[in-house]
């Protein structure tokens, strides 16, 4: 099964907030990526509704090998 490296640029612009970050994760598809991000406790609940848009527009790179799905790195402010 194909898996992808997602690079999600997740910023909520000022004046709404200056919350956001850059998240790198491995997932089979957008739905799995959304599930992984929605389950992450470090993300503010009030901004979780914005995650799907960011997943769809994320840079996605197909991986040559089979890796375990999950969040690799998350930088959030």
Secondary structure, DSSP 8 states (H G I E B T S, - for coil): ---EEEEEEEE--TTT---EEEEEEEESSHHHHHHHHHH-TTS-GGGGGGHHHHHHTSEEEE-SS----EEEEEEE-
